[in-house]
Amino acid sequence: MSTASEHAGQAALSICEALLLALNDRGLLPEHEIVGVLRDAAATHENAVGTELEMERHRAVAEMINTIIAGGNSVRRP
């Protein structure tokens, strides 16, 4: 992955995390819904098909999303 792609991915992740936090802070989306969105995103990558290289990338993305869920990064937890 090129440096530009890595930076774009990090920017997208930061923006999405900020949006999820804002939705939760404003009471527009409860924690369980945010976790559901993240689980759906992980499942999309876990169930993806393609070449071995594509599958490796999908697995890495799913693992990253599942780590975010486990760490509570996108929800402010007490």
Summary of the structure (lengths in Angstrom):
residues: 78
radius of gyration: 13.7
end to end distance: 36.2
largest distance: 41.8
contacts: 180
relative contact order: 0.14
helix: 76%
strand: 0%
